């Protein structure tokens, strides 16, 4: 990686963070309706995945999807427009927070129903295999989805047919407000994949470079014919499940422990220690991101409402 490659990962994570912080403010002002699930704290996951993904690869995720939308290249203004329900949004303002998508970028959503997109991932992979495209489908979901029937049906079919799927479980430690220890008979999520006989790995989801390298290795093996693989990404969301979450299930001290070792600050520290970047490099990116946020929000707010 060149210096600019390292800085691009920082830029994307910071852009996601600032977009989400701005979205929270808009929600509190009543400019965003419905539900809003923020990706703050998990930025290294989608950023690392997108950095290792090829353009031909499918990517599909659940409702915490704003970060993926940014990483696949949907313009910031278009993401804001979708959040605000404007016609210039990526789903023409009619999908909202939980239904970001862009078929041309092979980003298939953004799905509101827990686990329901996993069988779609198997279908995407089957189509690619039948057309001999050499593509891999990357399916992201939370650990809570592993208790849903869709999960078991989808990964069983993927293994039975040797489909090119990388199942990526974003384990942020709470399915809404319940930990896996309280909701799952097997709280070590990676064991669920082993039960279907597929290779399974885990990675530190607060380390963007570790995620990127792990994803690259997994995609290479799947492309070479290994069949489906499973990756548990250990991460943590700094905000509530959604904006209305009172967060009574965890302590402020627990959250602060993860915040102090968050993915963005940790990455900055690494780049400085390795002599790759200095404060001036980060200042330039910070200014660029602020300009992009301001311009994107202005674009969205000035955009028209969808037609009836």
N, C-alpha and C positions, 0 to 999 in steps of 0.2 A: 504493500500500500504506500502511496505517496502522501505527502503532507495534506494535500487537498482532499484526499479520500478520507483521512481521519477527521478533517474539519467538516466534511459533508455529513458524516454521521452525527457530529455534534449539532450541526445546523438543523437536521431533521428532528432530533430529540427535543431541542429547544423550541422549535416551531410547534411541535405537538403540545409541549407544556404551555406555551403562551396562548395557543389556540384554545386549549381546555380551560385555562384560567379566565380567559375572556368569555368563553361560553358560559361559565359559571356565573359571571357577572350579568350577562344578558338574561340568563334564566331567572335570576333574582329580580331583575327589572320587569319580568313578564314578557320579554321579547322572544323567548323560546318556549314553546308549549310542549305538553306531553312529558315523557321521561327523558332524562339526560344522564348517561353513564359516562363518567370521566375516566380517562386513561392515565391520569397523573400518577407517576410511580412506575408505570409499566412501559415507558417509552422505549427502553432498550430492547424489548421483545420484538415488536413489529419492525423497528428500525434494523435490527440485526437480521431478521428474516428477509426483509426486502432487499438488503444489501447482498445477500447470497442467492437470491432468486433470479432465474432467467426470465426474459420477457414472455416466453412461451408457457411458463408455468402458471397454473391457476392458483388463486388464493381466495379463500372464503373464510368468513369469521362470524362471530356472534354479534351481539348488540353493542359491545364496547368497541366501536369500529372507526372512530375518527382518526386514530393514529395510523391505521392501515391505509385509510383514504389518502392521507398526506404522503405516506411512504411510497405508494404506488404512483404518485404524481398527479393526483387530482389537485387543481389549484386551490390555494387557501381561500380565495374569494368564493369559489364554487362550494367548498365545504361549509363556509359560513352561510351561504345562501340556502343550502339545504337545511341547516339548523334553524334558520329563520323562516323556512317554508316559502321560499321565493322561487319563481319560475326558472331562474338561472342555476338552481341547485343541480347536483349530479343525478338526482331522481326527480327533477323538475318541481321540487318543493313539496312533493306529495309523499315522500318517504320519511323525511325527518331524521332525527338523530340515529335511529336504529337501523336505517335502511340505506346507507351509503353504498354505492356500487358504480362500476364503470366496466362494461363488457369489453370495450376495446382494449383496456388495460388488463383484461382477464381477472378482474376483481369482481367476484360474484356476490358481494354483500358480506356484511350487514344483514343479520337475521334475528328477529325479535323473540322467536319461540325457542326456548332452551333445548339445544341438541338437535333441532329439526333440520339444520343444514348439514349434518354429518352424512345422511344418506345421499344428499345432493353431491357431496364431495366424492363419494364412491361412484356416482353416475358420471361426473366429470372425468374422473380417472379412467373409467371404462371406455368412454368415448375416445379419449386420447390414445388409449392402448389399441383400440380397434382401428383407429386412423393412423397408427404408427407415428405419432407426432414427437415422441421422445420427451414429452412434457411430464412434469410431476404436479399433482394437486396438493397444495399445502392447506390443511384444514385446521384452523385455530378455534379453540373452545375453552371454557373454564372447567375447573375440576368438578364443579357441581353437575355438569352435563354428563359426567361418567356414571352417574346413577340413573340415567334416563335410558329407556329401551332403545331409542335411536342410536345411542353410542354403541351398544353391543351388536345390534343388527348391522350397522355400517362397517365396523371394523372386522366383524366376522366375515362379511361378504368380501371385503377388501383382501383379507388373507386367503379365503377360499379360492378367489379368482386371481390372486397374485397381482393386485392392482397397484399402479404407481402412485401411492398416497403417502404423504408424511403427515401423521396425526400429531398436532402440536397442542398439548394441554397447558394452558396458562394457569398455573396453580398460584393464585394470589391469596390463598389460605382461607378464604371465606366465600362460600356460595351464598350470596346475599349476606345473611348474618350468621351463618352456621359453618363451623369448621368441619373438615373431612372426618375428624375423629368422632364427631357427633352424628354425622349423617351417612357415613359409608362403612360397610362391613370391613372393607379393606381401605384403611386410611393412607397407605403407601400407594399412591395412584399408579405408579409405574408397574405394579404387580398385575393390574387389570389387563395391560397389554400382553404381559408374559403369559397370561391365561389363554390367549389366542395364538400363542406360538410365534409372535413377531418380535424382531429385535427392538429393544426398548432402552432408552438413554435418559439421563437428566442433565440439566445445565443451569448455571447461575443466571437467572433472568435479569439481574441487576448489572450485568457486565455485557455491554453491547458487543464487544469483540469476541467474547466467549460464545455468545448466541450466534453471531455471524459465522464463526468457524465451525461450530457444531452443525448448523444448518447446511453449510456447504458440504461437509462430509456426508451427511445423511442424504442430501439430494444426489450426490455423486454415486453413492451406492445404489440408491433406488433406480437411477437412470441406467445403471449397469445391470439391472435385473434382479435386485435383491427382493423385490416385492415391497409391501407396505412396511413402514417403520413408525415407531412411536417415540415422541420426545416430550418429557415433562419439563417445563420451564418454571423454575421456582422464582416467583416474583411477589409483588405486594402493591396493592393500591393504597395511595395515601389519603384519598377522599372516601366518602361513603359509597355504598353499592350504587346508589343513585342520589339525586339531589335531596330527596326527602328522607334519607337514612339518618336516624338519630345516633347510630353507632354505639349502642349500649352493650354490644357483645365484645368490645375490645377497649383496652385502656389507652389513654393519651400517651402514656409512657411507652407502650408497645409501638404505637405509630411513630413516635419520635425516634425510636431506635432505628427503624427502617429509613426514615427521612434523612437521618444523619449520614446514612450510607447509601443515599439514593443514586440512581443510575447516571444522572447528569453530573453531579458533583464528583462522583467517583471517576467518571471518564475524564473530566477536566484534570483532576489530580494525577491520573495516569499519564496523560499527554504531557503535562508539565514535568513530571519525574523522569520521563523518557527523553526529555529535551526535544519533543516533536513540535510543540506549540508553546507560545507564551501569552501573557495577558493581552498584548496588542492584537493577536490573532483572534482571541475570543471577543474582544471589544468590537472588532469589525463585524463578526458574525452576529453579535447581539444587536447591533444597530440595524443590520440588514433584516433580521427577523422582526424587529419592532416595526420597521417600515412595511414589511409584507403583511403583518397583522393589521396595521392601520388601513392599508390600501384594500386588503381583502374584505375587511368589515365594511368599509365605505361602499365598495362594490355591491355587497350583499344588501345593505340597508337601502341602497338606491335602486335595487332591482325590482321588477314588477311582481305582483302576486300572480299565482297560477290562474289560468282561466277556469271558469266554472265547469 
